[in-house]
Amino acid sequence: MYGKQENKSYIKKINKDGLMEKKEENNTEMKQSFNLSAIVGIWESINLHPTVMIYQSGKKYLLSMLHVSDNGQAKPAVYEIQKEDSRYFIVSAFKRLYIGYDRVKDCLSISYYGEYLRN
């Protein structure tokens, strides 16, 4: 099993002494934990991927996606949203697709599929 990978970005600033310093950018908004109730709704992909619906069923939260095949047939898929180490994900085709949420932009992010905007 591979270790966790983090995408770190850095900001170069000139400090009060006129020296350049490199600081890690604190871009944790998409990474930090959030309440699943905040992302309930219908989300449209900005990259033309399938529209996603997130809803609560009992104590579970589910993500529903409608895949359309090349011949135009629609196949619904429903995934349970799971959590590990304060990160949410679904399992699709034996792969974990991580879910992030930016509260400020009200933007959902699903690894592989990209960003989604609330409908």
C-alpha positions as CSV (number, residue, x, y, z in Angstrom):
1,M,0.0,0.0,0.0
2,Y,1.3,3.5,-0.9
3,G,1.7,6.2,1.6
4,K,-0.5,9.3,1.6
5,Q,0.4,11.9,-1.0
6,E,-0.2,15.6,-0.3
7,N,-0.2,18.3,-2.9
8,K,1.7,21.1,-1.2
9,S,2.0,24.5,-2.7
10,Y,4.3,27.3,-1.6
11,I,4.2,31.1,-1.5
12,K,7.3,33.1,-1.9
13,K,7.3,36.3,0.1
14,I,9.8,38.9,1.0
15,N,10.0,39.2,4.8
16,K,10.5,42.4,6.8
17,D,14.3,42.1,6.5
18,G,14.1,42.1,2.7
19,L,14.9,38.3,2.4
20,M,12.8,35.9,0.4
21,E,11.2,33.1,2.3
22,K,9.2,30.2,1.2
23,K,6.1,29.3,3.2
24,E,3.7,26.4,2.7
25,E,0.4,27.7,1.5
26,N,-2.4,27.0,3.9
27,N,-5.0,25.7,1.4
28,T,-6.8,23.3,3.7
29,E,-10.3,24.4,2.8
30,M,-10.9,21.5,0.4
31,K,-9.1,19.0,2.6
32,Q,-10.6,19.7,6.0
33,S,-13.6,17.8,7.3
34,F,-17.0,19.2,6.7
35,N,-20.6,18.2,7.5
36,L,-22.1,16.0,4.9
37,S,-25.4,17.8,5.4
38,A,-23.7,20.8,3.8
39,I,-23.3,19.0,0.4
40,V,-26.7,17.5,0.1
41,G,-28.2,18.5,-3.2
42,I,-27.7,18.2,-6.9
43,W,-24.3,19.1,-8.4
44,E,-23.3,19.7,-12.0
45,S,-19.8,19.0,-13.3
46,I,-17.9,21.9,-14.8
47,N,-16.1,19.3,-16.9
48,L,-19.2,17.7,-18.4
49,H,-19.0,14.6,-16.2
50,P,-22.2,13.0,-14.9
51,T,-24.4,15.1,-12.7
52,V,-24.3,14.0,-9.0
53,M,-27.0,13.9,-6.4
54,I,-26.1,13.7,-2.7
55,Y,-28.8,12.8,-0.2
56,Q,-29.4,11.2,3.2
57,S,-31.0,7.8,3.6
58,G,-31.4,6.9,7.3
59,K,-28.0,7.5,8.9
60,K,-26.1,7.1,5.7
61,Y,-25.3,9.7,3.0
62,L,-25.4,8.5,-0.6
63,L,-24.0,9.8,-3.9
64,S,-26.0,9.0,-7.0
65,M,-24.6,9.4,-10.5
66,L,-26.3,8.7,-13.8
67,H,-23.8,7.2,-16.3
68,V,-24.9,7.3,-20.0
69,S,-23.4,4.7,-22.3
70,D,-22.3,5.3,-25.9
71,N,-25.6,4.0,-27.2
72,G,-27.5,6.4,-25.0
73,Q,-28.6,4.0,-22.2
74,A,-28.6,5.5,-18.8
75,K,-27.3,3.4,-15.9
76,P,-27.8,4.8,-12.4
77,A,-25.1,4.1,-9.8
78,V,-25.4,4.7,-6.1
79,Y,-22.4,4.9,-3.7
80,E,-22.3,5.2,0.0
81,I,-20.1,8.1,1.2
82,Q,-17.5,6.8,3.6
83,K,-15.1,8.6,5.9
84,E,-11.5,7.8,6.9
85,D,-9.0,10.1,8.6
86,S,-11.5,13.0,8.3
87,R,-11.7,12.5,4.5
88,Y,-14.8,11.5,2.6
89,F,-14.8,9.2,-0.3
90,I,-16.8,6.7,-2.4
91,V,-15.6,3.4,-3.9
92,S,-16.2,3.2,-7.6
93,A,-14.7,0.3,-9.7
94,F,-12.5,-0.7,-6.7
95,K,-11.0,2.9,-6.6
96,R,-11.4,5.5,-3.9
97,L,-12.7,8.8,-5.2
98,Y,-12.2,11.5,-2.6
99,I,-14.8,14.2,-2.0
100,G,-13.8,17.7,-1.1
101,Y,-15.9,20.8,-0.4
102,D,-15.0,24.4,-0.6
103,R,-17.4,26.3,1.7
104,V,-16.4,29.7,0.3
105,K,-17.0,28.9,-3.3
106,D,-19.8,26.3,-2.6
107,C,-17.8,24.0,-4.8
108,L,-17.7,20.2,-4.6
109,S,-14.6,18.3,-5.8
110,I,-14.5,14.6,-6.7
111,S,-11.2,13.1,-7.5
112,Y,-11.0,12.0,-11.2
113,Y,-14.2,13.9,-12.1
114,G,-13.1,17.3,-11.0
115,E,-15.2,20.2,-9.7
116,Y,-18.9,20.5,-9.4
117,L,-21.2,23.5,-8.8
118,R,-24.5,23.3,-7.0
119,N,-27.5,23.2,-9.2
